[in-house]
Amino acid sequence: MGEGQKQKSDGSPEREFARLGLAGVRPPTPIGNFRYGVRAGDLFYVSGTYGTAKNEDGEDFLPISGKLGRDLSVADGYRSARLVAVNLLAMARAELGTLDRVTQVVRLAGYVNCVPGFAEAPAVVNGASDLLVEVFGPDRGGHARISLYQNDLPREAPVACELTLYLGD
């Protein structure tokens, strides 16, 4: 899928996640004393994370790092945001057992590490939004969103996001 393209889901987020080659993705290692996500009533809050991947030793690393508008292009940021969404979904799967329990993606909050004057944070966070729609389909995956500009993020991460999911009927 390219930037801005939407894939129609067959109704099973788990099958879509697998179809995209992501079924074996392991969530990032927590860097503090917190859980991947917590359920409160019918809402499930997924902790914030970055676009990390695992090396051959199973250790997390940032395949894309730097600041948007200085080191990275919007396309680089889009790819990083997409990887962030992969990690968010891997974290949700680790806590919930399956993405098929998700009734609705409610809200995505994206934080973009950028230089002053950079005006493309929404285009960067589209990387995460587009993946969520690919996995859950346009109805279940359509969500509210905020894209915030950040002066810095730990480890030179270009993008960080957090996610809220609805698990009710």
Helices and strands as residue ranges (DSSP letters): H 13-19, E 37-40, E 43-50, E 53-54, E 60-61, H 74-96, G 99-101, E 104-113, H 121-141, E 144-150, G 154-156, E 159-166
